[in-house]
């Protein structure tokens, strides 16, 4: 239970942090949880594109998590059962 609480707190902190990159007419804002918060092309918000990219990122993270669990229980397997 404590581990879950710590993980939720970590997610909350990651979501509160963001980086912004502006280059070649693109502006992208991504938080520490790897969610795209803003996506602009030549100053125009691209909400549908942002939503599609976030959906694809979430699916890829779910696949990665599933593979990690299959490889030995996620972090427990990586840390040798510590």
C-alpha positions as CSV (number, residue, x, y, z in Angstrom):
1,X,0.0,0.0,0.0
2,X,2.8,2.4,0.8
3,X,4.5,1.7,-2.5
4,X,1.3,2.5,-4.3
5,X,1.0,5.7,-2.4
6,X,4.6,6.7,-3.3
7,X,4.0,5.9,-6.9
8,X,0.9,8.1,-7.0
9,X,2.8,10.9,-5.3
10,X,5.6,10.6,-7.9
11,X,3.0,10.8,-10.8
12,X,1.5,13.9,-9.3
13,X,5.0,15.6,-9.0
14,X,5.9,14.5,-12.6
15,X,2.6,15.9,-14.0
16,X,3.3,19.3,-12.3
17,X,6.6,19.7,-14.1
18,X,6.7,20.6,-17.8
19,X,9.1,21.4,-20.6
20,X,8.4,23.6,-23.6
21,X,10.2,23.3,-26.9
22,X,9.7,25.8,-29.7
23,X,11.3,25.1,-33.1
24,X,10.5,25.5,-36.8
25,X,7.0,26.8,-36.1
26,X,6.2,24.1,-33.6
27,X,5.5,24.6,-29.9
28,X,5.2,21.5,-27.8
29,X,4.6,21.3,-24.0
30,X,5.2,18.0,-22.3
31,X,5.0,17.2,-18.6
32,X,7.2,14.8,-16.6
33,X,4.6,12.0,-17.0
34,X,5.3,12.2,-20.8
35,X,1.8,13.7,-21.6
36,X,1.6,16.4,-24.2
37,X,-0.1,19.3,-22.6
38,X,0.1,21.7,-25.6
39,X,0.8,21.3,-29.3
40,X,0.9,24.3,-31.7
41,X,1.8,24.5,-35.3
42,X,2.5,28.1,-36.5
43,X,0.6,29.5,-33.5
44,X,-2.5,27.3,-34.0
45,X,-3.5,24.8,-31.2
46,X,-3.7,21.3,-32.6
47,X,-6.0,19.7,-30.0
48,X,-7.0,16.6,-32.1
49,X,-3.4,15.9,-32.9
50,X,-2.4,16.3,-29.3
51,X,-5.1,13.9,-28.2
52,X,-4.1,11.3,-30.8
53,X,-0.4,11.5,-29.8
54,X,-1.2,11.2,-26.1
55,X,-3.4,8.2,-26.8
56,X,-0.6,6.5,-28.8
57,X,1.9,7.2,-26.0
58,X,-0.4,5.7,-23.4
59,X,-0.8,2.6,-25.4
60,X,2.9,2.2,-25.9
61,X,3.5,2.7,-22.2
62,X,0.9,0.0,-21.4
63,X,2.7,-2.4,-23.8
64,X,6.0,-1.7,-22.2
65,X,4.6,-2.2,-18.7
66,X,3.1,-5.5,-19.7
67,X,6.4,-6.7,-21.1
68,X,8.2,-5.6,-17.9
69,X,5.8,-7.6,-15.8
70,X,6.3,-10.7,-18.0
71,X,10.0,-10.4,-17.6
72,X,10.0,-10.9,-13.9
73,X,7.4,-8.8,-12.1
74,X,8.4,-5.3,-13.2
75,X,10.9,-3.5,-11.0
76,X,11.1,-6.4,-8.5
77,X,12.6,-8.5,-11.3
78,X,15.0,-5.8,-12.3
79,X,16.2,-5.3,-8.7
80,X,16.7,-9.0,-8.1
81,X,13.8,-9.3,-5.6
82,X,15.1,-6.6,-3.2
